[in-house]
Amino acid sequence: MIGTESSHDEPVSMHPLAADEGQIPADYDVTTADVREDVTAQTHAVMPDPVIPVTPAPVQTAPVKEHDVSMKEIAQMVGAMVFVFGFAALGLHAISYAGY
């Protein structure tokens, strides 16, 4: 871009009123702390502090049974065993039919 006044390396101002250069004070310097304070103040103005309910005693939970097995799991296990024994019987039948 030779001959133009635009540059990709030109610094960009972070001031909210940066649309017109006359609005920014000459000694204004934006730091991360300034931006963080502005965002924190705006957030606290919009959102109230969270309310955390406090109970007088901890809530009791149901005891967990580690070895509790449901009927669905038993049915799946029985089905898997029937499947394996069926293939074993089919293989033994094929071996005996072939004459080995």
HELIX and SHEET records of a PDB file:
HELIX    1   1 GLU A   21  GLN A   23  5                                   3    
HELIX    2   2 THR A   32  VAL A   46  1                                  15    
HELIX    3   3 MET A   71  ALA A   98  1                                  28    
END                                                                             
